Amino acid sequence: MSLLSTLAERIQEVETLITAACERSGRSKDEIHVVAVTKYVSVDTVRDVVNHHIVHLGENRWQNAKPKWEALQQLPEEEQPVWHYIGSLQTNKVKDVIGKFTYIHSLDRLSLAEAIAERADKLGITVPCFVQVNVSGEESKQGLMPEALPDFLHMLRQYPSIKPIGLMTMAPFEAEAEETRPVFRSLRHLRDRINESGLLAEPLTELSMGMSNDFTVAIEEGATWVRLGTILVGKEEA
Ligand SMILES: *Cc1c(COP(=O)(O)O)cnc(C)c1O
């Protein structure tokens, strides 16, 4: 896609690709939510994204997100975006993030759950969370090993202010998107097995998977949230 294309054109292009992936896999477009990942772009671009009626914004570091989050606080309540925290979250950043970011996509350890729950209890809120799973087993990737997931979900029950809504993963970068398919398929199977096991009172409905280079494959494999940076909002020089 041309770097000179406008935001409106890129939104349209992404819509078209999502529609085609849904058609190929017999899914409804209503099941797919887009998180626009704004980590590579300026405050002005983020404003532009919101003006184009994109509701869900994702950032992976509080320091980078802060000026954008603060700038958008000036919007009227009904125009405010919904923020998603998609990066690895240090326990000492929890106080900054919880209460500002509605969704956490990177819950991967009990110490983090404890910190989130403590903060959420203080604020009197419930935090919808995705449990991040390292499906590919790459050492560089964050996330629980799949085998550890049932015990982890069981332990989460001690924190009622954390609501596990689904699973998240990052596929290894592949030149051919098709090669990411087994990773996405495994995450879906993992979710289905957890739901069939009756471990949870409420099933995990969501799958956060797919980025610019592989989101169409992720949708074919059941993604309900795709996290799109480069292809959608672009990438600006720092
Ligand atoms: C940066 C990032 C994305 C978006 O990356 P693109 O390849 O630019 O779409 C998605 N998910 C996570 C966790 C990220 O850190």
The ligand as an SDF file (V2000), in Angstrom:
LIG
                    3D

 15 15  0  0  0  0  0  0  0  0999 V2000
    2.8930   -2.6330   17.5790 C   0  0  0  0  0  0  0  0  0  0  0  0
    1.9170   -3.6940   17.9320 C   0  0  0  0  0  0  0  0  0  0  0  0
    0.8940   -4.0260   17.0610 C   0  0  0  0  0  0  0  0  0  0  0  0
    0.6800   -3.3730   15.6890 C   0  0  0  0  0  0  0  0  0  0  0  0
    1.7630   -3.6090   14.8550 O   0  0  0  0  0  0  0  0  0  0  0  0
    1.6700   -3.3930   13.2620 P   0  0  0  0  0  0  0  0  0  0  0  0
    2.4910   -4.4990   12.7150 O   0  0  0  0  0  0  0  0  0  0  0  0
    2.2300   -2.0500   12.9890 O   0  0  0  0  0  0  0  0  0  0  0  0
    0.2410   -3.5130   12.8860 O   0  0  0  0  0  0  0  0  0  0  0  0
    0.0050   -5.0070   17.4560 C   0  0  0  0  0  0  0  0  0  0  0  0
    0.1230   -5.6380   18.6490 N   0  0  0  0  0  0  0  0  0  0  0  0
    1.1110   -5.3460   19.5070 C   0  0  0  0  0  0  0  0  0  0  0  0
    1.1860   -6.0710   20.7980 C   0  0  0  0  0  0  0  0  0  0  0  0
    2.0480   -4.3680   19.1840 C   0  0  0  0  0  0  0  0  0  0  0  0
    3.0250   -4.0920   20.0500 O   0  0  0  0  0  0  0  0  0  0  0  0
  1  2  1  0
  2  3  1  0
  2 14  2  0
  3  4  1  0
  3 10  2  0
  4  5  1  0
  5  6  1  0
  6  7  2  0
  6  8  1  0
  6  9  1  0
 10 11  1  0
 11 12  2  0
 12 13  1  0
 12 14  1  0
 14 15  1  0
M  END
$$$$
